[in-house]
Amino acid sequence: MDPTRLSEHFGTEIEQLSAVERMVYDALQRSCSEYYDIYQIAKESKLTELQVMVSIQLLIHKKLLPIVNEN
């Protein structure tokens, strides 16, 4: 889904994200990968891996990210 349309769809939810959640959300939107590379997101965002993992869980809980199944 186009990030612009996603922003329009979720509007206020995205505006209410914490700074860390927003950094992770933006990093995931730029990513072409189908899975969450915690280490790479942490490195690019200058966050800890724990911050990234917690932010991803919060974004999933807020239904702003899909759940990724590891097979």
KAMO-V597721 format. One record per helix or strand of 3 or more residues. SS is the DSSP state (A for helix, B for strand). FROM is the first residue (numbers start at 1). TO is the last residue. If there is no record, write none. Layout:
# KAMO-V597721
<<SS FROM TO> <SS FROM TO>>
This chain:
# KAMO-V597721
<<A 3 15> <A 19 30> <A 38 45> <A 49 61>>
